[in-house]
Every structure is written in structure tokens, then in C-alpha cells.
Amino acid sequence: MERYSRQMLVKYIGEEGQRKLGEARVLMVGCGGLGTNISNILVRAGIGFIRIIDKDLVELSNLQRQGLFDERDAEGRIPKAEAARRRLIEVNSEVRVEAVVEELDSGNIGRYIKDIDIIMDGTDNFATRFLINQTAVENNIPWIHGGVSSTNGVVMNIIPGESACLKCLYPHFPQKEDTSRSEPIGVMGTLTSIIGSLQANEAIKYLTGNRKYMIKGMLYIDLWDNTYERIEVKRRDDCGCCSANR
């Protein structure tokens, strides 16, 4: 346990919390700017198992913010999930890392969540997020939503039966979402590091039994304007996903 000695000195973790992390199983959906940062932190923290699912290949433009990849991965067009797996097992050989080079969809999500304790959102579109939300609520699995754009980002913990879900926040599919867009959006590498770190931190709180310290509602950050705001998000009685009356 020497590897985690400084982490175990944190009063909220200790040996018991570290043991819980070592038994935890995580599904990381997406391995881009958020996913690479989340996975790196969780693996270094001693998570027991992480399954990374992403269909994309590493490109040179990824390297600005996706810290698990290098120029060789981009030149070889290595699948992100596999490149991440290779790097992560070098970081911590005690952690089991599974790479899935697929797109998460309604046909395979049931298979990939059945043995999972928590789902991490490293996606870049609301279609996948709504799929995660629906499936997580139906199967009583917590998930941690994160999103980034330009210089602003959000983090929201979704605990089925306790917190609001994503559909409480967005009753209808966001009109700004354009899944067919061809132009990439700008994003700061500093932002993906911060939002991904916050998501990983919330997962560690949950998995070590420190749920009372988790973020309530949605945390909004704009790094350029130096804005940090917590937004209250209430469960909706008429929510089409998590309401008991749905």
C-alpha cells in the first residue's frame, strides 16, 4: 500500500477508503479531454477496475488536452481506448484496465454496465448522455456528468433516487446540439484538466463512502471570466426519466 500512502493520510480516505477504491469498478465513457484526465487520476488513485469505451482514433489535434496520448499514438492512428489502456497499465499495473473500441449505444450499454459501480461521462454529445442517464436511472447506477466548451465547463452528480437526473435539467433534447456538425468547437486544455479532475474527485468521494461531501446540483466554471457558481437543480415530479410517476 506504499503507493497510496499519501492518499491514505487524507482523513476522509484512510486504509478503509483505499480498500473500497481497490474493489471499485468504473465505466469510462469517452476517452478524450475529460476521459483521459479522469482515467489517469482514478488509476493513480488505485481504482480496482476501469473499462474505457471509445471508438475514435488518436489524432495530432488531441494532444493539446488529452494527456494519455503522444505523437506516436497519433502517427499510428491508435484507437484511443487501447492507447489509454497501454499507458495506464504502465502507470499502475495493479489496476485492471479494459479497452473497448466501440461506440456506446442502446444495443451494447446493458452489457457494459452490468458489473459497474459508477459511470463517468467523458462524452461530447447529449445523445450519448441521455442514453447513459436513462440506463443509469433504470439500473440504479450513479453517474457523474461533465461537459466542456471553450473556457466553460460543468460537473453534476446524478445519484438515482436521490438527486435530479439529466432529464430533470433538460426535459427536452437541447436545441443547440447538432450531432451532424462538421466544425470542431474550441476548448482549453486547462479546462478539461480541471473539469476531469473534479469529476474524478467526486467519484472518489462516492466510492469511499463520503457521499455527504459531494457537489449538490451543478457546478459551473468559466476559467476566462473566473466564474465559479453552484446551480441548484431540483428533481422534477414530471420528469420523463426519474419521476416515480413516469
C-alpha positions as CSV (number, residue, x, y, z in Angstrom):
1,M,0.0,0.0,0.0
2,E,3.1,2.3,-0.1
3,R,1.9,3.6,-3.5
4,Y,-1.1,5.1,-1.9
5,S,0.5,6.1,1.4
6,R,0.0,9.9,1.0
7,Q,-3.6,9.4,-0.2
8,M,-4.4,7.3,2.8
9,L,-3.2,10.0,5.1
10,V,-6.2,12.1,4.0
11,K,-8.6,11.7,6.9
12,Y,-11.5,11.0,4.5
13,I,-9.7,8.1,2.9
14,G,-7.6,6.1,5.2
15,E,-7.0,2.3,4.8
16,E,-10.7,1.6,4.6
17,G,-11.3,4.1,1.9
18,Q,-8.4,2.8,-0.1
19,R,-9.7,-0.7,0.2
20,K,-13.0,0.4,-1.2
21,L,-11.3,2.1,-4.1
22,G,-9.4,-1.1,-4.8
23,E,-12.7,-3.0,-5.0
24,A,-14.5,-0.4,-7.2
25,R,-15.4,-0.9,-10.9
26,V,-15.8,2.1,-13.2
27,L,-17.1,2.6,-16.7
28,M,-15.4,5.5,-18.5
29,V,-17.5,6.5,-21.5
30,G,-15.3,8.6,-23.9
31,C,-11.5,8.9,-23.7
32,G,-10.9,12.5,-24.9
33,G,-10.1,15.6,-23.0
34,L,-12.2,14.6,-20.0
35,G,-11.9,10.9,-20.2
36,T,-8.1,10.8,-20.3
37,N,-7.8,13.1,-17.2
38,I,-10.5,11.1,-15.3
39,S,-8.9,7.8,-16.1
40,N,-5.4,8.9,-15.3
41,I,-6.5,10.2,-11.8
42,L,-8.6,7.2,-10.9
43,V,-5.9,4.7,-12.0
44,R,-3.3,6.5,-10.0
45,A,-5.7,6.6,-7.0
46,G,-5.9,2.8,-7.1
47,I,-9.3,2.1,-8.6
48,G,-9.7,-1.7,-8.9
49,F,-11.1,-1.9,-12.5
50,I,-11.8,0.6,-15.2
51,R,-13.5,-0.1,-18.6
52,I,-12.8,2.5,-21.2
53,I,-15.1,2.7,-24.2
54,D,-14.3,5.0,-27.2
55,K,-14.5,4.3,-30.9
56,D,-12.2,7.1,-32.1
57,L,-8.5,7.1,-33.1
58,V,-5.8,9.4,-31.7
59,E,-5.2,12.5,-33.8
60,L,-2.5,15.1,-33.6
61,S,-5.1,17.8,-32.5
62,N,-5.9,15.6,-29.5
63,L,-2.5,16.0,-27.9
64,Q,-3.2,19.6,-26.7
65,R,-5.6,18.4,-24.0
66,Q,-5.6,14.5,-23.9
67,G,-2.8,13.7,-21.6
68,L,-2.6,9.9,-22.0
69,F,-1.5,10.1,-25.7
70,D,1.7,11.1,-27.6
71,E,2.8,11.7,-31.1
72,R,3.5,8.0,-31.8
73,D,-0.2,7.2,-31.0
74,A,-1.3,10.0,-33.4
75,E,1.1,8.8,-36.1
76,G,-0.1,5.2,-35.8
77,R,-3.8,6.2,-35.5
78,I,-4.1,4.0,-32.5
79,P,-7.6,3.6,-31.0
80,K,-7.9,5.9,-28.0
81,A,-9.2,3.2,-25.7
82,E,-6.3,1.0,-26.5
83,A,-3.7,3.7,-26.3
84,A,-5.1,4.8,-23.0
85,R,-5.0,1.2,-21.7
86,R,-1.3,0.8,-22.6
87,R,-0.4,4.0,-20.9
88,L,-2.5,3.3,-17.8
89,I,-1.1,-0.2,-17.1
90,E,2.4,1.4,-17.2
91,V,1.2,3.9,-14.6
92,N,-0.3,1.3,-12.3
93,S,0.0,-2.4,-13.1
94,E,-2.2,-3.2,-10.1
95,V,-5.3,-1.8,-11.8
96,R,-7.3,-3.8,-14.4
97,V,-7.9,-1.7,-17.5
98,E,-10.2,-2.9,-20.2
99,A,-10.3,-1.2,-23.6
100,V,-13.5,-1.3,-25.7
101,V,-13.1,0.2,-29.2
102,E,-16.8,0.7,-29.9
103,E,-19.4,3.4,-29.8
104,L,-21.7,3.2,-26.8
105,D,-25.3,2.7,-27.9
106,S,-28.6,1.2,-26.8
107,G,-27.6,-2.2,-28.1
108,N,-24.4,-2.6,-26.0
109,I,-24.8,-0.4,-23.0
110,G,-26.5,-3.1,-20.9
111,R,-23.6,-5.4,-21.4
112,Y,-21.0,-2.8,-20.3
113,I,-22.8,-1.5,-17.2
114,K,-23.8,-4.8,-15.6
115,D,-20.8,-5.1,-13.4
116,I,-20.1,-1.4,-12.8
117,D,-20.3,0.7,-9.6
118,I,-20.2,4.1,-11.2
119,I,-20.3,5.7,-14.7
120,M,-18.1,8.6,-15.8
121,D,-19.1,10.9,-18.5
122,G,-16.3,11.8,-20.9
123,T,-18.6,12.2,-23.9
124,D,-19.1,15.2,-26.2
125,N,-22.7,14.9,-27.2
126,F,-26.1,14.9,-25.5
127,A,-27.4,11.8,-27.4
128,T,-25.0,9.6,-25.5
129,R,-25.5,11.4,-22.2
130,F,-29.3,10.9,-22.4
131,L,-28.7,7.2,-23.1
132,I,-26.4,7.0,-20.1
133,N,-28.9,8.9,-17.9
134,Q,-31.8,6.6,-18.9
135,T,-29.9,3.4,-18.4
136,A,-28.2,4.5,-15.2
137,V,-31.6,5.5,-13.6
138,E,-33.2,2.3,-14.7
139,N,-30.4,0.2,-13.2
140,N,-29.8,2.4,-10.1
141,I,-26.2,3.2,-11.0
142,P,-24.7,6.6,-10.2
143,W,-23.0,8.6,-12.9
144,I,-21.0,11.8,-13.0
145,H,-21.8,14.2,-15.8
146,G,-19.2,16.6,-17.1
147,G,-19.1,18.9,-20.1
148,V,-16.7,21.5,-21.6
149,S,-16.9,24.1,-24.3
150,S,-14.3,26.8,-25.0
151,T,-13.5,28.2,-21.5
152,N,-16.6,27.0,-19.5
153,G,-17.5,23.6,-18.1
154,V,-19.9,21.9,-15.8
155,V,-20.0,19.0,-13.3
156,M,-23.1,17.3,-12.0
157,N,-23.5,14.2,-9.8
158,I,-26.5,12.1,-10.7
159,I,-27.5,9.6,-8.0
160,P,-30.7,7.7,-8.9
161,G,-33.4,8.0,-6.3
162,E,-31.7,10.9,-4.6
163,S,-30.6,13.7,-7.0
164,A,-32.1,15.2,-10.1
165,C,-31.2,13.4,-13.3
166,L,-30.1,14.9,-16.6
167,K,-33.6,14.9,-17.9
168,C,-34.8,17.0,-14.9
169,L,-32.3,19.6,-16.1
170,Y,-33.0,19.2,-19.8
171,P,-36.6,18.0,-20.2
172,H,-36.2,18.2,-24.0
173,F,-33.2,17.5,-26.1
174,P,-31.0,20.7,-26.1
175,Q,-31.8,22.7,-29.2
176,K,-28.1,23.8,-29.6
177,E,-27.0,20.2,-30.0
178,D,-26.1,19.4,-33.6
179,T,-24.8,15.9,-33.9
180,S,-24.0,16.4,-37.5
181,R,-21.7,19.4,-37.0
182,S,-18.6,19.2,-39.0
183,E,-16.8,22.1,-37.4
184,P,-14.9,21.3,-34.1
185,I,-15.5,23.5,-31.1
186,G,-12.7,25.2,-29.2
187,V,-11.7,24.0,-25.8
188,M,-8.9,24.9,-23.4
189,G,-6.6,22.1,-22.2
190,T,-6.6,23.7,-18.8
191,L,-10.4,23.3,-18.7
192,T,-10.5,19.6,-19.5
193,S,-7.9,19.0,-16.8
194,I,-10.0,20.9,-14.2
195,I,-13.4,19.5,-15.0
196,G,-12.0,16.0,-15.4
197,S,-10.2,16.3,-12.0
198,L,-13.4,17.5,-10.4
199,Q,-15.3,14.5,-11.9
200,A,-12.7,12.1,-10.7
201,N,-12.7,13.7,-7.2
202,E,-16.5,13.3,-7.0
203,A,-16.1,9.6,-8.0
204,I,-13.5,9.1,-5.2
205,K,-15.9,10.7,-2.7
206,Y,-18.7,8.4,-3.7
207,L,-16.7,5.2,-3.9
208,T,-15.0,5.8,-0.5
209,G,-18.4,6.4,1.2
210,N,-18.0,10.2,1.5
211,R,-21.3,11.0,-0.3
212,K,-22.3,13.9,2.0
213,Y,-19.4,15.9,0.7
214,M,-20.4,15.5,-3.0
215,I,-21.4,18.5,-5.1
216,K,-25.1,19.2,-4.9
217,G,-26.7,20.5,-8.1
218,M,-24.5,21.6,-10.9
219,L,-21.1,23.3,-10.6
220,Y,-20.4,25.8,-13.4
221,I,-16.9,27.2,-14.1
222,D,-15.7,29.7,-16.6
223,L,-11.9,29.9,-16.5
224,W,-11.6,33.1,-18.6
225,D,-14.1,35.1,-16.5
226,N,-13.0,33.4,-13.3
227,T,-16.6,32.4,-12.6
228,Y,-17.4,29.6,-10.2
229,E,-21.1,29.0,-9.5
230,R,-23.2,26.2,-8.0
231,I,-26.6,26.0,-9.6
232,E,-29.4,24.3,-7.8
233,V,-31.1,21.5,-9.8
234,K,-34.2,20.0,-8.3
235,R,-35.9,16.7,-9.2
236,R,-38.9,17.2,-11.3
237,D,-42.1,15.5,-10.4
238,D,-43.0,15.3,-14.1
239,C,-39.5,14.0,-15.2
240,G,-39.9,11.5,-18.0
241,C,-36.9,9.5,-16.7
242,C,-36.5,9.5,-12.9
243,S,-40.0,10.5,-11.6
244,A,-41.9,7.8,-9.8
245,N,-44.9,8.8,-11.8
246,R,-43.3,8.4,-15.2
